[in-house]
Amino acid sequence: MIEGLSHITFIARDVERMTAILTGVFDAREVYASGDDRFSLSREKFFLIGDLWIAVMEGEPLPSRSYNHVAFKIDEADFDRYVARVEALGLDMRPPRPRVEGEGRSIYFYDDDNHLFELHTGTLTERLARYAKGLEPAQ
């Protein structure tokens, strides 16, 4: 039986740059760095974002960008603060996708290795409740 999510691994060309992104945007806490030891495929670091384990391994970046992404929940009141964090790191922020009112707001951005991240203010419960109302006619 699946108990939950164990961890998420990102492959990064520059592990130190990814460290700056994870700590600077997500307030991640570094809990392990392999240094020259190789317990896995390559040099790696482990982080905690809340209680979520994030692994970063050194390697070649994704060959291209896509909409595959990982979304992290943020509070609506912190939205502008997170926009400023992403901008301060010079990350490529995408315009938000069109949304219906009531499903929350999102910040989408790519890291240097073509990973897409989302910072989202809504919840699944809110989105399902909004979608249950159907599409509203244009005004």
C-alpha positions in Angstrom: 0.0 0.0 0.0 1.3 3.5 -0.9 1.9 5.5 2.2 2.5 8.8 0.5 5.2 10.7 -1.4 8.8 9.7 -0.5 10.8 12.3 -2.3 11.3 14.2 -5.5 14.6 14.2 -7.4 15.8 16.9 -9.7 18.8 16.6 -11.9 20.8 19.8 -12.1 23.9 20.8 -14.0 24.9 23.2 -11.2 24.0 21.8 -7.8 25.0 25.0 -6.0 22.7 27.1 -8.3 19.8 24.7 -7.5 20.7 25.1 -3.8 20.3 28.8 -4.2 16.9 28.4 -5.9 15.6 25.9 -3.3 16.7 27.9 -0.3 15.9 31.3 -1.9 12.4 30.6 -3.2 11.2 27.7 -1.1 13.0 28.2 2.2 14.4 24.7 1.8 16.7 23.4 4.5 19.8 21.5 3.3 20.1 18.3 5.4 22.8 16.4 3.4 25.6 17.0 0.9 27.6 14.1 -0.5 30.7 16.1 -1.2 33.1 13.8 -3.0 31.3 10.7 -1.7 29.2 8.8 -4.3 26.5 6.8 -2.7 24.3 7.2 -5.7 24.8 8.0 -9.4 26.5 11.4 -8.8 27.1 14.2 -6.4 23.9 15.0 -4.5 22.2 17.1 -1.9 19.1 16.5 0.1 16.7 19.3 1.3 13.5 19.6 3.3 10.7 21.9 2.1 8.3 21.6 5.1 8.5 17.8 5.5 8.9 17.0 1.8 12.3 15.5 0.9 13.9 17.0 -2.2 16.9 15.4 -3.7 19.2 17.2 -6.2 21.7 15.2 -8.2 24.4 16.5 -10.5 23.8 15.7 -14.2 22.7 16.9 -17.5 19.7 19.2 -17.7 16.4 18.3 -19.3 16.7 18.8 -23.1 13.7 21.0 -23.4 10.9 22.7 -21.5 7.4 21.3 -21.0 4.4 21.8 -18.9 5.3 18.9 -16.6 5.8 20.5 -13.2 5.7 20.3 -9.5 3.3 22.6 -7.7 3.9 23.9 -4.1 1.0 25.4 -2.1 1.5 29.0 -0.9 -0.9 31.3 1.0 -2.6 34.0 -1.1 -1.2 36.7 1.3 2.4 35.6 0.3 1.8 35.7 -3.5 3.7 39.0 -4.1 6.5 38.0 -1.8 7.1 34.8 -3.8 7.0 36.7 -7.1 9.8 39.0 -5.7 11.9 35.9 -4.7 11.6 34.4 -8.2 12.5 37.7 -9.8 15.4 38.3 -7.5 17.0 35.0 -8.6 16.5 35.9 -12.3 14.4 32.9 -13.0 12.3 32.7 -16.2 8.7 33.3 -15.0 5.9 32.3 -17.3 2.7 34.2 -17.6 0.0 32.4 -15.7 -2.4 30.2 -17.7 -6.0 31.4 -18.1 -8.1 30.5 -15.1 -11.7 30.6 -14.0 -12.3 32.7 -10.9 -12.1 30.6 -7.7 -9.4 28.1 -8.6 -6.5 30.1 -7.1 -3.5 31.9 -8.5 -0.2 30.6 -9.7 3.4 31.6 -10.3 5.1 29.5 -12.9 8.9 29.5 -13.4 11.7 27.5 -14.9 15.0 26.8 -13.2 18.3 26.7 -15.2 17.7 23.0 -16.0 14.3 23.3 -17.6 12.3 22.1 -14.6 9.0 23.9 -14.3 7.8 24.9 -10.8 4.4 26.3 -9.7 3.6 28.2 -6.6 -0.2 27.9 -6.2 -2.6 29.5 -3.8 -5.6 27.1 -4.3 -6.5 23.7 -3.1 -7.9 20.6 -4.7 -11.2 21.1 -2.8 -11.5 24.7 -4.0 -10.8 23.7 -7.6 -13.3 20.8 -7.6 -16.0 23.0 -6.1 -15.4 25.7 -8.7 -15.3 23.2 -11.6 -18.6 21.6 -10.3 -20.3 25.0 -11.1 -19.4 24.5 -14.8 -18.3 27.2 -17.3 -20.1 30.5 -16.8 -21.4 32.3 -19.9 -19.3 35.3 -21.1 -20.5 38.6 -19.8 
